[in-house]
Amino acid sequence: MKLNLDKDLIFFDLETTGGDIVKDRIIQIGLVKYKVDGTTEEREYNINPNMPIKPDATQVHGITDEDVKDLFSFKQYAVELFDFIGDADLGGYNSNRFDVPILVEEFARVGLELDISKRRLIDALQIFYKMEPRTLKAALRFYCNQELIEAHDALADTKATAAVFMGQLERYKGKDYIDNDNNKVEEPIRNDMQAIHNFLNDPKRVDFTNRFSRNVNNEIIFNFGKHKGEVAHKHPNFLNWIINRDFPLQVKNIAKAILKGKLR
């Protein structure tokens, strides 16, 4: 299927030292760029994270400290990778909650800002959760009648995710979505990246890790801690505490913007 694109769309997948967005590091990244002109371009990078890989992470992807000890660091690939991404929209599998924020963190450590605000985010897992909740392996079988052979290899998983997305476009063509409150969205999964982004986007979400949210009055509130549910700008001390603690960069930037009155 030829995607209906008005800008490039990159599907990507990460393998990491663990599951902590702030503390863990990327050890492998696979990317497939779908270009407006109909062509594709693939990239894969194997990276030395300069920190130990957690044993439970190795059990998932099979990559050990020995495998990465002689590789280049993320910093050495950063500019090339940043330029390859450009202003493309980003897609993946569970990418909104993990891959995108951890990539933002990695770039920030080397002084590069991966601006998400003007990109459309296409998370195939969110489509899957809403339409047919299952795993990537089951999704590939369900949508594409294919088996995932090289699971947890970044490029193989990236290609599988892109294939699932194509299958989702075919399967849900002309189908409407009705939520638990009987609200209807007409044909939300169609060959239109903006329509899919709008369908998947939660208007209450403020950050990827859900530390902040919006209440019924559209005010930003805390979604954790002793002030959970309270309006954020009314608690500057707690915002400053967030800024000076071990939170993701996006969360800290939101806290700073609220303090400066740029967000409410």
C-alpha positions in Angstrom: 0.0 0.0 0.0 1.2 3.5 -0.8 0.8 5.8 2.2 -1.0 9.1 1.7 1.7 11.4 3.0 2.1 15.1 3.0 5.5 14.8 4.9 7.9 11.9 5.6 6.9 9.3 8.1 9.5 7.3 10.1 8.7 4.1 11.9 11.3 3.2 14.4 12.0 0.8 17.3 14.5 0.9 20.2 16.3 -1.8 22.2 17.6 -0.3 25.5 19.5 -1.1 28.7 16.2 -1.2 30.6 12.8 0.4 30.8 13.5 3.6 32.6 13.0 6.6 30.3 15.4 8.9 32.1 18.1 6.5 33.4 18.4 3.9 30.7 20.1 4.2 27.3 19.6 3.1 23.7 21.7 0.2 22.5 20.0 -0.4 19.1 17.7 1.7 16.9 16.0 0.6 13.6 14.3 3.1 11.4 12.3 3.0 8.1 11.6 6.3 6.5 8.5 6.4 4.2 9.0 9.4 2.0 6.4 11.6 0.3 7.8 10.5 -3.1 6.9 6.9 -2.4 10.4 5.6 -1.7 11.7 4.2 1.5 15.0 4.3 3.3 16.2 2.1 6.2 18.7 2.7 8.9 20.0 0.6 11.9 22.4 1.7 14.5 24.1 -0.5 17.2 25.3 1.6 20.1 27.5 1.4 23.2 25.4 2.9 26.0 28.4 3.3 28.3 26.5 1.7 31.1 25.6 -1.9 32.0 22.6 -3.6 30.3 20.1 -4.9 32.8 19.8 -8.7 32.9 16.0 -8.6 32.4 16.5 -6.4 29.3 19.1 -8.8 27.9 16.6 -11.6 28.4 14.2 -9.7 26.1 16.5 -8.6 23.2 19.5 -10.9 23.7 22.1 -8.1 23.6 24.9 -8.3 26.2 27.5 -5.9 27.5 30.1 -7.8 25.5 28.1 -7.2 22.3 28.2 -3.4 22.6 31.5 -2.7 24.4 33.4 -1.8 21.2 30.7 0.1 19.5 30.3 3.9 19.0 28.3 5.9 21.5 25.0 7.6 20.8 26.8 11.0 20.7 28.9 9.8 17.7 25.7 9.0 15.7 23.5 11.8 17.0 23.9 14.4 14.3 23.6 11.9 11.5 20.5 10.4 13.1 19.0 13.8 13.9 19.4 14.9 10.3 17.9 11.6 9.0 14.8 12.2 11.2 14.5 15.8 10.1 10.9 17.1 10.5 9.3 13.7 9.8 6.3 12.4 11.6 7.1 9.5 13.9 5.6 6.0 14.2 6.2 2.9 16.2 4.7 0.3 18.5 4.2 1.7 22.0 6.3 4.6 20.8 4.4 7.4 22.5 5.0 6.0 25.9 8.6 4.7 25.5 10.5 5.0 22.2 9.7 8.7 21.6 10.5 10.1 25.1 13.7 8.0 25.5 14.9 9.2 22.1 14.1 12.8 23.1 16.2 12.3 26.3 19.1 10.8 24.4 19.2 13.8 22.0 18.9 16.2 24.9 22.1 14.8 26.5 24.1 15.7 23.5 22.5 19.2 23.1 20.0 18.4 20.4 16.2 19.1 20.8 13.9 16.6 19.1 10.8 18.8 18.9 7.7 16.7 19.1 5.2 19.6 19.1 4.9 19.8 15.3 5.1 16.1 14.5 2.2 13.7 14.2 2.7 10.6 16.3 1.4 7.3 14.8 1.5 4.6 17.5 0.3 1.3 16.0 -0.1 -0.1 19.5 -2.7 2.5 20.4 -4.6 1.6 17.3 -4.3 -2.0 18.2 -5.4 -1.4 21.8 -8.5 0.5 20.7 -9.5 -1.9 17.9 -8.0 -5.3 18.6 -5.9 -5.5 21.8 -3.0 -8.0 21.4 0.8 -8.3 21.1 3.0 -7.3 18.1 3.4 -11.0 17.2 -0.4 -11.5 17.3 -1.0 -8.2 15.5 1.3 -9.3 12.6 -0.6 -12.6 12.4 -4.0 -11.0 12.7 -3.6 -8.1 10.2 -1.0 -9.6 7.8 -1.2 -13.4 8.2 2.5 -13.4 8.8 4.7 -14.8 11.6 7.3 -12.6 13.4 10.5 -14.6 13.1 13.2 -12.2 14.5 11.3 -10.7 17.4 13.2 -8.1 19.5 15.6 -7.2 16.7 15.0 -3.5 16.3 14.9 -3.4 12.5 12.8 -6.6 12.3 10.3 -5.2 14.8 10.2 -1.9 12.9 9.3 -3.6 9.7 6.7 -5.8 11.4 5.2 -2.7 13.0 5.0 -0.9 9.7 3.4 -4.0 8.1 0.8 -4.1 11.0 0.0 -0.4 10.3 -0.6 -1.1 6.6 -2.8 -4.0 7.6 -4.7 -1.8 10.0 -5.4 0.7 7.2 -6.8 -2.0 5.1 -8.8 -3.7 7.8 -10.5 -0.6 9.2 -11.2 1.1 5.9 -14.7 2.4 6.0 -15.2 1.3 9.6 -16.5 3.6 12.3 -15.5 3.7 16.0 -18.0 3.8 18.9 -16.6 4.3 22.4 -18.1 3.2 25.7 -20.2 6.3 25.9 -21.7 5.5 22.5 -19.9 8.4 20.8 -19.2 7.7 17.2 -16.1 8.6 15.2 -16.5 8.1 11.5 -13.8 6.0 9.8 -10.9 7.1 12.1 -8.4 4.7 10.7 -7.9 5.8 7.2 -5.0 6.7 4.9 -4.7 10.2 6.5 -2.0 10.7 9.1 -3.6 13.7 10.7 -7.0 11.9 11.1 -5.2 9.0 12.8 -3.2 11.3 15.0 -6.4 13.1 16.1 -8.1 9.8 16.8 -5.2 8.5 19.0 -4.5 11.7 20.8 -5.9 12.0 24.3 -6.9 15.7 24.8 -6.3 15.3 28.6 -2.7 14.1 28.1 0.0 16.7 28.7 3.1 14.6 28.8 4.1 11.1 27.7 4.6 9.7 31.2 1.2 11.1 32.4 2.7 13.0 35.3 0.4 15.9 34.3 -3.1 15.8 32.9 -6.0 18.2 32.3 -9.2 18.4 34.3 -12.8 19.2 33.1 -11.9 22.9 33.1 -8.9 22.2 30.8 -6.5 23.2 33.6 -3.2 21.3 33.9 -3.3 19.2 37.1 -0.8 16.9 38.8 -1.4 13.2 38.1 0.8 11.9 40.9 2.1 12.7 44.4 0.7 14.5 47.3 -1.0 17.1 45.0 -2.6 14.6 42.7 -5.7 16.1 41.1 -4.8 19.6 42.1 -4.2 22.5 39.7 -0.5 22.6 39.0 0.2 26.4 38.8 -1.1 26.8 42.4 1.8 24.7 43.7 5.1 26.4 42.6 7.2 24.6 45.3 6.1 21.2 43.9 6.9 22.3 40.4 10.4 23.4 41.4 10.8 20.1 43.2 10.0 18.3 39.9 12.5 20.5 38.0 15.3 19.6 40.4 14.6 15.9 40.6 15.1 12.9 38.3 12.1 13.3 36.0 12.0 13.1 32.1 13.1 16.3 30.3 9.6 16.8 28.9 8.1 16.8 32.4 10.7 19.3 33.6 10.1 21.6 30.7 6.3 21.5 31.3 6.9 22.4 35.0 9.1 25.3 33.9 6.5 26.5 31.4 3.8 26.4 34.1 5.9 28.4 36.5 6.6 31.0 33.8 2.9 31.3 33.0 3.3 29.9 29.5 1.1 26.9 30.3 -2.1 26.6 32.4 
